[in-house]
Amino acid sequence: MNFLRVRKVILSVLSAVLLFVSGYSLGVYGIDLDSLTRGKINRSLPANRLNVNFDLFWKVWDTLESNYYDKSKLVVGDMIYGAISGMVGAVGDPYTSFLTPDQNKIVEEDLSGSFEGVGIQIGFKGKNLAVIAPLPDSPAEKAGIKAGDFIIGIKDDTKGVDTVTTGININDAVKLIRGKAGTKVTLFLTRDGISETLIKEVTRQALDVPSVVLDFVGQDENIAHIKLLKFGADTKKEWEKAVEKINDKKPNAKLILDLRNNPGGYLQGAVDIAGYFVKKDSVIVIEDRSGQKTEFKTDISPKLDKYKLVILVNEGSASASEILAGALSEIKGIKLIGEKTFGKGTIQEPLQLEKGAGLHITTAKWLTPKGNWVHEAGLKPDIEIKDNEETTEDEQLQEAIRQVI
């Protein structure tokens, strides 16, 4: 393979991505990996990037070509993806990342709710990989993995993986932890209040996670307990079915909106659901892009604004669920019950690139209707109560029942 032929190929790709980071779209350049490696596009460096010095990059490339012992490992496509991933990773934001086609497929599976894995949502607290939330009845929850646990190591003998998580990005972590049903992965965890490392071997399984789960609680079962587990592709449809069931079965019900262990998802989903509780044209979230602020307002007539409501949160409540909880708390004074939320206050825009690849880029931070930024601070509940792990009772839910009566 003639690696000198692809110098301009790599340079063109890197330059195009640099242009994107500067505010342009990759779609303008119609980047196609197959076309690049066949040399069928203009490989020249854009005029506004002529001063970018790639000498060190090419020196490393040439050294690999000349000295690496196994030339079969020098796959052009993989090296292009690796170069782009490294550039994006240099930004230092764990939520801004380039996704290969395989990684991008995993993200799409997450939002659809159907995948094979252990059933945890992960994110970062500072620079540390953390469990945002285990999914209900998932292998992770059954293994005793909890929201707030830090993942310090991952081991999977079938994949040949035994690694610490220092410096890992979110997509690589997901790829390592996820796998075929029936296979096992071992997670090494630390937890506040426990000095020793926790070792959890978890067997993966096929998971089909709904967005909304509805049941009725209380002495007369006149309290609708709505668990909102995520803001995914089917959330709006599932939410509408739950609201219809409440109105049909218990038109005078009181409501508990349970956002515990909801890791977020689509921002618009939080705006849509908030619209069921507040007046039309209410500001739900403010998007702040370098001082340029955009307000997201409700555009529907509220169907649940007359119902008495409380909201359950915990440290697994993140991103879009914090947006929803913060908006209803500030606009209507709805009580938040439980524990301080995760504190993810940035917005990522997913972009689809050529051949199924993707780019997730942090485009803004979000603020509550009153202009508060919860990033790393979280939302503090009005009534703080922990769930006692030594009992079978859900103390947080019981407190919510007492408060909504």
C-alpha positions in Angstrom: 0.0 0.0 0.0 1.4 3.4 -1.0 0.9 5.6 2.1 2.3 8.6 0.5 -0.8 8.6 -1.8 -3.1 9.2 1.1 -1.2 12.1 2.7 -3.5 14.6 1.0 -6.4 12.3 1.8 -5.8 12.5 5.5 -5.0 16.2 5.3 -8.3 16.9 3.6 -10.3 14.9 6.2 -8.6 16.7 9.1 -9.0 20.1 7.5 -12.7 19.4 6.8 -13.3 18.5 10.5 -11.3 21.5 11.6 -13.6 23.6 9.4 -16.6 22.0 11.2 -15.2 22.9 14.6 -14.9 26.4 13.3 -18.6 26.5 12.6 -19.0 24.9 9.1 -20.7 21.7 8.2 -19.0 18.5 7.1 -21.9 18.0 4.7 -20.7 20.9 2.6 -17.7 18.8 1.6 -19.5 15.6 1.0 -16.8 13.6 2.7 -16.9 9.9 1.7 -14.2 7.6 2.9 -14.4 5.4 -0.1 -14.0 8.3 -2.4 -11.2 9.7 -0.4 -9.1 6.5 -0.6 -9.8 6.1 -4.3 -8.6 9.7 -4.8 -11.7 10.9 -6.6 -12.1 14.3 -4.8 -10.2 17.5 -4.5 -7.6 16.9 -1.8 -6.2 20.4 -1.6 -6.1 22.2 1.7 -8.8 24.9 2.1 -7.3 28.4 1.7 -8.2 29.4 5.3 -6.2 26.4 6.7 -3.0 26.8 4.7 -1.1 28.0 7.8 -1.9 24.7 9.7 1.4 22.8 10.1 1.0 19.0 9.8 4.7 18.2 9.6 4.7 16.3 12.9 1.6 14.4 11.9 3.3 13.3 8.6 6.5 12.4 10.4 4.6 10.0 12.6 2.7 8.6 9.6 5.9 8.0 7.7 7.6 6.4 10.7 4.7 4.0 11.0 4.9 3.2 7.3 8.6 2.6 7.5 9.1 0.9 10.8 6.0 -0.8 12.1 6.6 -4.5 12.0 3.1 -5.6 10.8 2.0 -3.7 7.8 -1.4 -5.4 7.8 -2.3 -3.4 10.9 -1.8 -0.1 9.0 -5.4 0.2 7.7 -6.0 3.5 6.0 -9.7 3.8 7.0 -9.0 3.0 10.7 -6.1 5.5 10.8 -8.3 8.2 9.3 -11.0 7.5 12.0 -8.3 7.4 14.6 -6.8 10.7 13.5 -10.2 12.4 13.6 -11.1 10.9 17.0 -7.8 12.1 18.4 -8.4 15.6 17.2 -11.9 15.8 18.6 -10.7 14.3 21.9 -8.1 17.0 22.2 -10.9 19.4 22.9 -11.0 17.9 26.4 -14.8 17.5 26.6 -15.9 13.9 27.3 -19.3 14.6 25.7 -17.8 15.9 22.4 -16.7 12.9 20.4 -16.3 11.4 16.9 -18.2 8.1 16.5 -17.2 5.4 14.1 -20.2 3.7 12.4 -20.2 0.9 15.0 -20.2 3.4 17.9 -22.9 5.6 16.2 -25.1 2.5 15.9 -24.8 1.9 19.7 -26.0 5.5 20.4 -29.0 5.0 18.1 -29.8 1.8 19.9 -29.8 3.6 23.2 -32.4 6.1 22.0 -34.6 3.4 20.5 -34.4 1.5 23.8 -33.5 -1.9 22.3 -29.9 -3.3 22.7 -27.8 -5.9 24.3 -25.8 -5.0 27.4 -25.8 -4.6 31.2 -28.3 -1.8 31.4 -26.4 1.3 32.7 -26.3 4.8 31.6 -22.9 6.4 32.1 -21.5 9.9 32.1 -18.7 11.9 33.8 -18.4 13.6 37.1 -15.5 15.9 36.6 -13.1 13.7 34.6 -14.2 10.5 36.2 -16.4 7.9 34.5 -19.6 7.4 36.5 -22.8 5.5 36.5 -25.6 8.0 35.9 -28.2 5.3 36.4 -28.9 1.6 36.2 -32.0 0.7 34.2 -34.9 -0.9 36.1 -34.7 -4.7 36.4 -31.4 -4.6 34.3 -28.5 -7.0 35.0 -26.6 -3.9 36.4 -29.3 -3.1 38.9 -29.6 -6.8 39.9 -25.8 -6.9 40.4 -26.1 -4.0 42.9 -24.6 -1.2 40.7 -25.9 2.2 41.8 -26.2 5.7 40.5 -23.1 7.7 41.4 -20.7 4.7 41.3 -17.4 5.5 39.7 -16.2 3.0 37.1 -12.4 2.8 37.4 -11.8 -0.4 35.4 -13.4 -2.7 32.8 -12.5 -6.3 32.2 -13.9 -8.7 29.5 -11.9 -11.8 28.8 -13.9 -12.6 25.6 -12.9 -9.2 24.1 -9.4 -9.3 25.5 -10.1 -6.2 27.5 -8.5 -5.3 30.9 -8.2 -1.6 31.3 -8.5 1.4 33.6 -10.9 4.1 32.5 -8.5 7.1 33.0 -8.8 9.3 29.9 -11.5 7.2 28.3 -14.3 8.9 26.3 -18.0 8.1 26.6 -18.3 6.2 23.4 -15.3 3.9 24.0 -16.6 3.1 27.4 -20.0 2.2 26.1 -18.4 0.0 23.4 -16.3 -1.9 26.0 -19.2 -2.4 28.5 -21.8 -3.4 25.9 -21.8 -6.8 24.2 -23.7 -9.8 23.1 -26.4 -11.3 25.4 -25.0 -14.1 27.6 -21.4 -12.7 27.7 -19.9 -11.3 30.9 -18.1 -8.1 31.7 -16.5 -7.2 35.1 -16.7 -3.6 36.3 -14.4 -2.2 39.0 -16.2 0.5 41.0 -15.7 2.9 43.8 -18.6 4.3 45.9 -18.8 7.2 48.3 -18.6 5.9 51.9 -17.0 2.6 50.9 -13.2 2.3 51.1 -12.6 -0.9 49.1 -13.0 -1.3 45.3 -16.3 -3.1 44.4 -16.0 -5.8 41.8 -19.2 -6.6 39.8 -19.3 -9.3 37.2 -22.4 -8.8 35.1 -24.0 -11.0 32.4 -25.3 -9.0 29.5 -28.8 -9.6 28.2 -31.1 -8.3 25.5 -32.9 -5.2 26.8 -36.0 -3.4 25.6 -36.4 -0.3 27.8 -39.7 1.7 27.7 -39.7 5.4 28.2 -42.7 5.6 30.4 -44.1 3.2 33.1 -47.4 4.0 34.8 -48.9 2.5 37.9 -51.3 3.7 40.6 -50.3 3.9 44.2 -51.7 5.2 47.6 -54.4 3.8 49.8 -57.1 4.1 47.2 -54.8 3.9 44.2 -55.8 7.4 43.3 -52.2 8.6 42.8 -50.7 8.2 39.4 -47.0 7.2 39.7 -45.4 8.0 36.3 -41.9 6.8 35.9 -40.2 8.6 33.0 -37.1 6.6 32.3 -35.6 8.5 29.4 -36.3 11.0 26.6 -36.0 8.8 23.6 -37.5 8.3 20.2 -40.8 6.9 21.5 -41.1 8.9 24.7 -43.8 11.4 23.4 -46.0 8.6 22.1 -45.7 6.5 25.3 -46.3 9.6 27.4 -49.5 10.5 25.6 -50.8 6.9 26.2 -50.1 7.3 29.9 -51.9 10.6 30.1 -54.9 9.2 28.3 -55.0 6.3 30.7 -54.9 8.6 33.7 -57.7 10.7 32.4 -59.8 7.7 31.6 -59.2 5.7 34.8 -58.5 8.3 37.4 -59.6 11.8 36.2 -59.2 13.2 39.7 -55.8 11.5 40.4 -52.9 13.2 42.0 -49.5 12.8 40.2 -46.0 11.7 41.1 -43.6 12.3 38.3 -40.6 10.0 38.9 -37.4 11.2 37.2 -35.1 9.1 39.3 -32.3 7.4 37.3 -33.5 9.2 34.1 -30.2 10.1 32.3 -31.8 12.4 29.8 -32.0 12.2 26.0 -33.7 14.6 23.6 -33.9 18.2 25.0 -37.2 18.8 23.0 -38.7 15.9 24.9 -38.3 17.7 28.2 -39.9 20.8 26.6 -42.8 18.8 25.2 -43.6 17.1 28.6 -43.3 20.3 30.5 -46.0 21.7 28.3 -48.5 19.4 29.9 -48.1 21.2 33.2 -47.5 24.9 32.5 -49.1 27.6 30.4 -48.5 27.8 26.7 -45.5 29.9 25.7 -43.8 29.3 29.1 -40.0 29.3 28.9 -38.7 25.8 29.8 -35.0 26.0 29.1 -32.6 28.7 27.8 -29.9 27.6 25.4 -26.7 29.7 25.8 -24.2 29.6 22.9 -21.3 31.9 23.9 -23.7 34.5 25.3 -26.3 34.2 22.5 -29.4 33.0 24.4 -32.4 31.1 22.8 -35.5 30.4 24.8 -37.4 27.1 24.3 -41.1 27.6 25.0 -44.1 25.3 25.3 -46.4 25.2 22.3 -49.3 23.1 23.5 -52.2 23.7 25.9 -51.6 22.1 29.2 -53.6 18.9 29.9 -52.3 18.2 33.4 -52.0 21.7 34.9 -54.8 21.2 37.4 -53.4 18.0 38.9 -51.5 18.2 42.1 -47.9 17.1 41.4 -44.6 16.3 43.1 -41.4 15.2 41.4 -39.0 12.5 42.5 -35.3 13.0 41.6 -31.9 11.5 42.6 -28.3 11.6 41.5 -29.2 9.5 38.5 -31.5 12.3 37.2 -29.5 14.1 34.5 -29.6 16.4 31.5 -33.1 16.5 30.0 -34.7 15.2 33.3 -33.0 18.0 35.2 -34.3 20.5 32.6 -37.9 19.2 33.2 -37.5 19.2 37.0 -35.9 22.6 37.1 -38.5 24.2 34.9 -41.5 22.8 36.8 -39.8 23.7 40.1 -39.1 27.3 39.1 -42.3 28.0 37.1 -44.9 26.3 39.3 -43.1 25.8 42.6 -43.4 22.0 42.3 -41.7 20.2 45.1 -38.6 18.1 44.3 -38.2 15.1 46.6 -35.3 12.8 46.9 -31.6 13.5 46.4 -29.5 16.1 44.5 -29.4 15.5 40.8 -26.4 14.6 38.6 -25.6 18.0 37.3 -25.2 17.8 33.5 -25.7 21.3 32.1 -24.5 21.0 28.5 -26.2 20.3 25.2 -24.8 17.9 22.5 -25.9 18.1 18.9 -25.6 14.7 17.1 -24.5 15.0 13.4 -24.7 12.1 10.9 -21.6 11.9 8.7 -20.6 9.7 5.8 -20.9 5.9 5.9 -22.8 5.9 9.3 -20.2 7.8 11.3 -21.3 10.5 13.6 -20.1 13.6 15.5 -21.5 14.6 18.9 -20.5 18.1 19.7 -21.3 20.2 22.7 -22.9 23.3 21.2 -24.3 25.1 24.2 -25.0 25.0 27.9 -28.6 25.0 29.1 -30.1 27.2 31.8 -33.2 27.0 33.9 -36.0 29.5 33.2 -34.5 31.7 35.9 -31.1 31.5 34.3 -29.4 29.0 36.6 -26.7 26.6 35.4 -26.8 23.3 37.2 -23.6 21.9 35.6 -21.8 19.7 38.2 -23.9 21.3 41.0 -27.2 19.6 40.2 -30.7 20.5 41.5 -31.2 20.4 45.3 -34.5 18.8 46.3 -36.9 20.7 48.5 -37.3 17.5 50.6 -34.1 15.6 50.9 -34.5 11.9 51.6 -32.5 8.8 50.8 -33.7 5.4 50.0 -32.7 3.0 52.7 -30.9 0.1 51.0 -31.5 -2.2 54.0 -35.3 -2.1 53.6 -37.6 -3.3 50.8 -39.7 -0.1 51.1 -39.2 2.8 48.7 -38.8 5.6 51.3 -38.6 8.3 48.6 -41.8 7.2 46.9 -43.6 6.9 50.3 -42.5 10.5 51.1 -43.8 11.6 47.7 -47.2 10.0 48.4 -47.4 11.8 51.8 -46.6 15.1 50.1 -49.1 14.8 47.3 -52.1 13.8 49.3 
